[in-house]
Amino acid sequence: MKSEVKPLVNLNINPCKMCMPMGSATAFYGLKNCMTILHGSQGCATYIRRHMATHYNEPVDIASSSLTEQGTVYGGSENLKKD
C-alpha cells in the first residue's frame, strides 16, 4: 500500500498580511487629504506607521485614540471625548 505524499505547507506567516487595520490604513493611504485614525493602542498605530514608512520610503501619518479594549467597552464615547 502506497502512502500519499502531502504537499509542504509554508509555516512562515507574514504578520503584515494578517493585520486588518494595516490593510485599511493602506487602502486609505491612497486618498488625497485623508489621515487614518486607529481606535486602538498606540503600539498598533506605531507598528503600522513604521512598516508603511519603510515600505513607501516616506513618513506616514496614522493617528491613534489610544483606547484600550476595556476603555472602549465601558464608556468608550466618554473616553474619546476626553482625548
C-alpha contacts under 8 A as a table, 3 or more apart, distances in Angstrom:
res1	aa1	res2	aa2	distance
10	N	13	I	7.69
13	I	17	K	7.99
14	N	17	K	5.59
14	N	18	M	7.02
15	P	18	M	5.12
15	P	19	C	6.35
16	C	19	C	5.32
16	C	22	M	7.20
17	K	20	M	7.96
17	K	23	G	7.87
19	C	22	M	5.39
19	C	23	G	6.53
20	M	23	G	5.03
20	M	24	S	6.47
21	P	24	S	5.21
21	P	25	A	6.10
21	P	38	L	7.63
22	M	25	A	4.98
22	M	26	T	6.00
22	M	48	I	5.86
23	G	26	T	5.13
23	G	27	A	6.30
24	S	27	A	5.02
24	S	28	F	6.25
25	A	28	F	5.21
25	A	29	Y	6.00
25	A	36	T	5.97
25	A	62	I	7.90
26	T	29	Y	5.03
26	T	30	G	7.25
26	T	52	M	7.84
27	A	30	G	6.09
27	A	31	L	7.88
28	F	31	L	5.42
28	F	34	C	6.77
28	F	35	M	7.46
28	F	36	T	6.85
29	Y	32	K	7.89
29	Y	34	C	6.97
29	Y	35	M	7.29
29	Y	36	T	7.68
31	L	34	C	5.60
35	M	61	D	6.32
35	M	62	I	6.20
35	M	63	A	7.40
36	T	61	D	7.25
36	T	62	I	5.04
36	T	63	A	6.16
37	I	62	I	5.94
37	I	63	A	4.61
37	I	64	S	5.51
37	I	65	S	7.19
38	L	45	A	6.62
38	L	62	I	7.08
38	L	63	A	6.05
38	L	64	S	4.72
38	L	65	S	6.40
39	H	64	S	5.80
39	H	65	S	5.04
39	H	66	S	6.43
39	H	67	L	6.10
40	G	44	C	6.97
40	G	45	A	7.69
40	G	64	S	6.41
40	G	65	S	6.22
40	G	66	S	5.14
40	G	67	L	5.07
40	G	68	T	6.05
40	G	69	E	7.74
41	S	44	C	5.57
41	S	45	A	6.88
41	S	64	S	6.90
41	S	65	S	7.34
41	S	66	S	4.47
41	S	67	L	5.99
41	S	68	T	6.12
42	Q	45	A	5.24
42	Q	46	T	6.16
42	Q	64	S	5.90
42	Q	65	S	7.65
42	Q	66	S	5.29
43	G	46	T	5.04
43	G	47	Y	6.08
44	C	47	Y	5.15
44	C	48	I	6.26
45	A	48	I	5.22
45	A	49	R	5.95
45	A	62	I	6.30
45	A	63	A	6.97
45	A	64	S	6.13
46	T	49	R	5.00
46	T	50	R	5.98
46	T	62	I	7.98
47	Y	50	R	5.29
47	Y	51	H	6.16
48	I	51	H	5.20
48	I	52	M	6.05
48	I	62	I	7.98
49	R	52	M	5.33
49	R	53	A	5.98
49	R	59	P	7.86
49	R	60	V	5.84
49	R	61	D	6.81
49	R	62	I	6.24
50	R	53	A	5.15
50	R	54	T	6.16
50	R	60	V	7.98
51	H	54	T	5.24
51	H	55	H	6.20
52	M	55	H	4.94
52	M	56	Y	5.95
52	M	57	N	8.00
52	M	60	V	6.67
53	A	56	Y	5.32
53	A	57	N	5.41
53	A	58	E	5.19
53	A	59	P	5.06
53	A	60	V	5.58
54	T	57	N	5.17
54	T	58	E	7.22
56	Y	59	P	7.99
65	S	80	L	6.93
65	S	83	D	7.09
67	L	71	G	5.70
67	L	72	T	6.02
67	L	76	G	7.44
67	L	79	N	7.54
67	L	80	L	7.58
68	T	71	G	4.98
68	T	72	T	6.08
69	E	72	T	5.22
69	E	73	V	6.28
70	Q	73	V	5.21
70	Q	74	Y	5.78
71	G	74	Y	5.38
71	G	75	G	6.18
71	G	76	G	5.34
71	G	79	N	6.95
72	T	75	G	6.12
72	T	76	G	3.85
72	T	77	S	7.43
72	T	79	N	7.78
73	V	76	G	5.91
75	G	78	E	5.53
75	G	79	N	6.43
76	G	79	N	5.08
76	G	80	L	6.08
77	S	80	L	5.09
77	S	81	K	6.32
78	E	81	K	5.17
78	E	82	K	6.45
79	N	82	K	5.14
79	N	83	D	6.60
80	L	83	D	5.34
